[in-house]
Amino acid sequence: MIPVSDILAIFHRVSEAGGTAFDTEQDLDPYLSDVELYPVSPLVDLGGAVGKILEKKPAAAIEIALRLVGSPVEATRALACVVIGRLARHGPAPWMELSRHLASDESWEVREYATYIFDTQGSSEGLAVFHLDYCFEVLSSWIRDTDYRVRGVATNALLGFFSKNPEIGERLLQLLEPLLFDGSDYVRNHFAGALRVMGRKRPELIFSFIEKHLGNESMVTSDVLRLVLNHRWTHGHDARRDEILKQLK
C-alpha cells in the first residue's frame, strides 16, 4: 500500500523549498520501489494529488519533475507521467520534451503511463480535455518520430478520451493512419489495438477505413487489418467482417 499522506507531506515540504531540497533517491524512491504499476488507480490518484500541490509552485514543479523523470524506479517515473499531465494543463509546451523522454522509456509500463499525459484515465484528466488541438499537433509529430517507442505511445495516447468523446473518431483515425504502414511490428500491433478500441464505439468508421484500403494492401498491411478484424468488436457484424477477410490478400 502506498503511504499517501507521507508522500504528500514530502511534496509539500520540497515545493515550499523550491524543489532544490528534493532528493528522489532518498525522499521518494524508497516508498515506491516495490509498488506495482498495475492496477493504475493508486499511482494515478497519487499523481493527481501531487500535481495539485506542485501546480501552486510552478518554478519548483519543473525542478521536481526533472528529478522524478530521472529516477531509476519505474513507479517513480510512472508517477512523473501523471504529475506532468496535471501540470501541463496550465501551459503544455514546456512539458513536451520531458513527455517525449517518458514516451521513449525502456519500460513498457512507464510508456503506458506516458499516454496519461494526454489521455483520460480514471480520476486523471489528461491534456486532451484542456488542449485537444495541441495534443493532435504534438502527436502528429510523434507518429513520425524516429523512436518506435514514441510512435507506439502516440498510437494509444487518445483512446480513453475517444471512448468518452467518440465524435473525434474521424480526426483520430486520420492522425493514426500512417502507422498502418509503419516499419515496426510493435507499432503496427499497437495501431491494430487502437482500431479495435475504436471499433467498439464506432464500428462503421473502422469497417469503412478497412474497406478503403482493400485492393491496395501489401502483405504487411493485410496482416494488420486481419488483426483488427479478428476481435470481439466485430461481433454482430459477422457477414461484413467475413466478406472483408475474403478480400484481403
MARZA-533551 format. One record per residue (C-alpha): x, y, z. Coordinates in nm, 4 decimals, decimal comma, padded with zeros to 6 digits, always signed. Example, Ala and Ser with C-alpha at 12.3 -4.5 7.8 and 13.67 -1.06 7.14 Angstrom:
<<+01,2300 -00,4500 +00,7800>>
<<+01,3670 -00,1060 +00,7140>>
END
This chain:
<<+00,0000 +00,0000 +00,0000>>
<<+00,1284 +00,3460 -00,0895>>
<<+00,1723 +00,5703 +00,2190>>
<<-00,0075 +00,8606 +00,0526>>
<<-00,0031 +01,1031 +00,3461>>
<<+00,3721 +01,0595 +00,3970>>
<<+00,4447 +01,1150 +00,0299>>
<<+00,2225 +01,4218 +00,0052>>
<<+00,3984 +01,5674 +00,3100>>
<<+00,7298 +01,5288 +00,1257>>
<<+00,5997 +01,7189 -00,1763>>
<<+00,4542 +01,9957 +00,0404>>
<<+00,7956 +02,0345 +00,2010>>
<<+01,0071 +02,0266 -00,1134>>
<<+00,7748 +02,2534 -00,3107>>
<<+00,7979 +02,5166 -00,0395>>
<<+01,1758 +02,4845 -00,0585>>
<<+01,1724 +02,5459 -00,4332>>
<<+01,2491 +02,1872 -00,5264>>
<<+01,6207 +02,2130 -00,4579>>
<<+01,5964 +02,0111 -00,1380>>
<<+01,4351 +01,7168 -00,3167>>
<<+01,6470 +01,4043 -00,3461>>
<<+01,4364 +01,1457 -00,5248>>
<<+01,6616 +00,8562 -00,4286>>
<<+01,6351 +00,9340 -00,0584>>
<<+01,2984 +01,1081 -00,0299>>
<<+01,0656 +00,9164 -00,2616>>
<<+01,2128 +00,6059 -00,4253>>
<<+01,2135 +00,4002 -00,1025>>
<<+00,8351 +00,4444 -00,0834>>
<<+00,7751 +00,3414 -00,4436>>
<<+01,0472 +00,0866 -00,5195>>
<<+00,8172 -00,2094 -00,4501>>
<<+00,4934 -00,0554 -00,5793>>
<<+00,3190 -00,2428 -00,8611>>
<<+00,2278 -00,0319 -01,1614>>
<<-00,0980 -00,2203 -01,2150>>
<<-00,3752 -00,1625 -01,1334>>
<<-00,3063 +00,2003 -01,2196>>
<<-00,5517 +00,3743 -00,9881>>
<<-00,3206 +00,4098 -00,6811>>
<<-00,0448 +00,5851 -00,8772>>
<<-00,2931 +00,7838 -01,0865>>
<<-00,4664 +00,9119 -00,7743>>
<<-00,1348 +00,9884 -00,6059>>
<<-00,0060 +01,1685 -00,9152>>
<<-00,3160 +01,3853 -00,9278>>
<<-00,2741 +01,4827 -00,5630>>
<<+00,0971 +01,5579 -00,6103>>
<<+00,0159 +01,7665 -00,9176>>
<<-00,2295 +01,9760 -00,7181>>
<<+00,0468 +02,0576 -00,4722>>
<<+00,3096 +02,1370 -00,7329>>
<<+00,0910 +02,3498 -00,9593>>
<<+00,0912 +02,6140 -00,6869>>
<<+00,4710 +02,6353 -00,7105>>
<<+00,5466 +02,6258 -01,0857>>
<<+00,9179 +02,7008 -01,0556>>
<<+00,9668 +02,4228 -00,8036>>
<<+00,7458 +02,1921 -01,0108>>
<<+00,9886 +02,1919 -01,3018>>
<<+01,2870 +02,1020 -01,0832>>
<<+01,0928 +01,8289 -00,9041>>
<<+00,9533 +01,6812 -01,2254>>
<<+01,3024 +01,6577 -01,3724>>
<<+01,4162 +01,4560 -01,0737>>
<<+01,1136 +01,2266 -01,0909>>
<<+01,1772 +01,1546 -01,4576>>
<<+01,5415 +01,0730 -01,3845>>
<<+01,4646 +00,8152 -01,1169>>
<<+01,5762 +00,4526 -01,1689>>
<<+01,2498 +00,3355 -01,0065>>
<<+00,9761 +00,2586 -01,2594>>
<<+00,6920 +00,3591 -01,0284>>
<<+00,8542 +00,6984 -00,9704>>
<<+00,8809 +00,7604 -01,3444>>
<<+00,5220 +00,6418 -01,3886>>
<<+00,4179 +00,8891 -01,1192>>
<<+00,6029 +01,1594 -01,3123>>
<<+00,3793 +01,0956 -01,6139>>
<<+00,0621 +01,1594 -01,4152>>
<<+00,2107 +01,4635 -01,2413>>
<<+00,3193 +01,6157 -01,5727>>
<<-00,0263 +01,5541 -01,7174>>
<<-00,1679 +01,7621 -01,4335>>
<<+00,0909 +02,0398 -01,4537>>
<<+00,0899 +02,0680 -01,8335>>
<<-00,2753 +02,1684 -01,8473>>
<<-00,1653 +02,5166 -01,7381>>
<<+00,0609 +02,5507 -02,0428>>
<<+00,1646 +02,2304 -02,2210>>
<<+00,4526 +02,3346 -02,4469>>
<<+00,7305 +02,3484 -02,1814>>
<<+00,6478 +01,9933 -02,0740>>
<<+00,6633 +01,8197 -02,4105>>
<<+01,0372 +01,7457 -02,4085>>
<<+01,0038 +01,5613 -02,0787>>
<<+00,6887 +01,3926 -02,2069>>
<<+00,8694 +01,2606 -02,5136>>
<<+01,1508 +01,1357 -02,2909>>
<<+00,8982 +00,9350 -02,0897>>
<<+00,7383 +00,8078 -02,4111>>
<<+01,0746 +00,6567 -02,5053>>
<<+01,1274 +00,4919 -02,1656>>
<<+01,2800 +00,1429 -02,1708>>
<<+00,9895 +00,0175 -01,9562>>
<<+00,6681 -00,0512 -02,1463>>
<<+00,4725 +00,0103 -01,8273>>
<<+00,6149 +00,3615 -01,7954>>
<<+00,5395 +00,4217 -02,1631>>
<<+00,1811 +00,3198 -02,0955>>
<<+00,1644 +00,5773 -01,8173>>
<<+00,3071 +00,8338 -02,0603>>
<<-00,0194 +00,8136 -02,2533>>
<<-00,1921 +00,9568 -01,9454>>
<<-00,0181 +01,2874 -02,0072>>
<<-00,2654 +01,3292 -02,2918>>
<<-00,5401 +01,0860 -02,2088>>
<<-00,8170 +01,0298 -01,9576>>
<<-00,7596 +00,7508 -01,7074>>
<<-00,9831 +00,7058 -01,4045>>
<<-00,9741 +01,0230 -01,1955>>
<<-00,6958 +01,1699 -01,4109>>
<<-00,7859 +01,4100 -01,6920>>
<<-00,5077 +01,4490 -01,9433>>
<<-00,4235 +01,7322 -02,1783>>
<<-00,6877 +01,6359 -02,4333>>
<<-00,9581 +01,7684 -02,2031>>
<<-00,7945 +02,1119 -02,1973>>
<<-00,5816 +02,1402 -02,5130>>
<<-00,7191 +01,8962 -02,7695>>
<<-00,5860 +02,0745 -03,0786>>
<<-00,2406 +02,0992 -02,9233>>
<<-00,2469 +01,7264 -02,8436>>
<<-00,3159 +01,6470 -03,2077>>
<<-00,0328 +01,8781 -03,3103>>
<<+00,2182 +01,7061 -03,0800>>
<<+00,1028 +01,3548 -03,1623>>
<<+00,1186 +01,4218 -03,5359>>
<<+00,4898 +01,4784 -03,4782>>
<<+00,5271 +01,1764 -03,2519>>
<<+00,3815 +00,9304 -03,5032>>
<<+00,6725 +01,0274 -03,7309>>
<<+00,9335 +01,0078 -03,4553>>
<<+01,2464 +00,8037 -03,5219>>
<<+01,1920 +00,6076 -03,1982>>
<<+00,9368 +00,3282 -03,2417>>
<<+00,8504 +00,3504 -02,8724>>
<<+00,7371 +00,7114 -02,9090>>
<<+00,5270 +00,6167 -03,2118>>
<<+00,3719 +00,3399 -03,0062>>
<<+00,2734 +00,5819 -02,7300>>
<<+00,1203 +00,8166 -02,9870>>
<<-00,0983 +00,5303 -03,1086>>
<<-00,2610 +00,4911 -02,7668>>
<<-00,2476 +00,8447 -02,6344>>
<<-00,6084 +00,9494 -02,7013>>
<<-00,8043 +00,6255 -02,6759>>
<<-00,9511 +00,6958 -02,3327>>
<<-01,0568 +01,0429 -02,4440>>
<<-01,2060 +00,8944 -02,7619>>
<<-01,4080 +00,6438 -02,5588>>
<<-01,5809 +00,9347 -02,3870>>
<<-01,5840 +01,1551 -02,6979>>
<<-01,6353 +00,9226 -02,9969>>
<<-01,7137 +01,2191 -03,2211>>
<<-01,3381 +01,2739 -03,2621>>
<<-01,3109 +00,9352 -03,4337>>
<<-01,2564 +01,0656 -03,7874>>
<<-00,9887 +01,3055 -03,6737>>
<<-00,8139 +01,0425 -03,4616>>
<<-00,8203 +00,7869 -03,7398>>
<<-00,6707 +01,0377 -03,9826>>
<<-00,3938 +01,1053 -03,7306>>
<<-00,3144 +00,7366 -03,6853>>
<<-00,3492 +00,6185 -04,0452>>
<<+00,0227 +00,6485 -04,1371>>
<<+00,1013 +00,3884 -03,8716>>
<<-00,0754 +00,1227 -04,0774>>
<<+00,2376 +00,1283 -04,2929>>
<<+00,4909 +00,1617 -04,0098>>
<<+00,8122 -00,0384 -04,0386>>
<<+00,7896 -00,1655 -03,6798>>
<<+00,5829 -00,4719 -03,5846>>
<<+00,5495 -00,3208 -03,2389>>
<<+00,3907 -00,0020 -03,3734>>
<<+00,1666 -00,1816 -03,6228>>
<<+00,0375 -00,4072 -03,3455>>
<<-00,0358 -00,1009 -03,1341>>
<<-00,2156 +00,0547 -03,4303>>
<<-00,4304 -00,2574 -03,4674>>
<<-00,5098 -00,2443 -03,0968>>
<<-00,6134 +00,1192 -03,1260>>
<<-00,8540 +00,0408 -03,4102>>
<<-01,0026 -00,2438 -03,2072>>
<<-01,0748 +00,0005 -02,9248>>
<<-01,2264 +00,2492 -03,1676>>
<<-01,4350 -00,0253 -03,3277>>
<<-01,6232 -00,0815 -03,0036>>
<<-01,7638 +00,2713 -03,0200>>
<<-01,7566 +00,3393 -03,3944>>
<<-01,7751 +00,0081 -03,5847>>
<<-01,8931 +00,1696 -03,9087>>
<<-01,5959 +00,4056 -03,9043>>
<<-01,3454 +00,1219 -03,8701>>
<<-01,5133 -00,1025 -04,1258>>
<<-01,5140 +00,1849 -04,3749>>
<<-01,1470 +00,2542 -04,3061>>
<<-01,0530 -00,1075 -04,3721>>
<<-01,2641 -00,1244 -04,6875>>
<<-01,0927 +00,1879 -04,8175>>
<<-00,7614 +00,0016 -04,8128>>
<<-00,8851 -00,3145 -04,9847>>
<<-00,7104 -00,3846 -05,3138>>
<<-00,4112 -00,1684 -05,2298>>
<<-00,2813 -00,3522 -04,9289>>
<<+00,0550 -00,5227 -04,9017>>
<<+00,1141 -00,8462 -04,7164>>
<<+00,2121 -00,6441 -04,4095>>
<<-00,0940 -00,4184 -04,4108>>
<<-00,3189 -00,7186 -04,4784>>
<<-00,1854 -00,8797 -04,1623>>
<<-00,2596 -00,5636 -03,9660>>
<<-00,6148 -00,5398 -04,0991>>
<<-00,6775 -00,9071 -04,0200>>
<<-00,5553 -00,8428 -03,6680>>
<<-00,8043 -00,5561 -03,6358>>
<<-01,0924 -00,7713 -03,7602>>
<<-01,0192 -01,0833 -03,5573>>
<<-01,1597 -00,9347 -03,2423>>
<<-01,4841 -00,9213 -03,0488>>
<<-01,5728 -00,5663 -03,1596>>
<<-01,6864 -00,7209 -03,4903>>
<<-01,9464 -00,9426 -03,3222>>
<<-02,2859 -00,8571 -03,4636>>
<<-02,1221 -00,7641 -03,7947>>
<<-02,0115 -01,1149 -03,8862>>
<<-02,1173 -01,1095 -04,2517>>
<<-01,9391 -00,7827 -04,3236>>
<<-01,6261 -00,8953 -04,1380>>
<<-01,6145 -01,2280 -04,3195>>
<<-01,6595 -01,0638 -04,6592>>
<<-01,3696 -00,8275 -04,5923>>
<<-01,1488 -01,1133 -04,4730>>
<<-01,2156 -01,2967 -04,8001>>
<<-01,0995 -00,9931 -04,9968>>
<<-00,7767 -00,9372 -04,8060>>
<<-00,4641 -01,0579 -04,9836>>
END
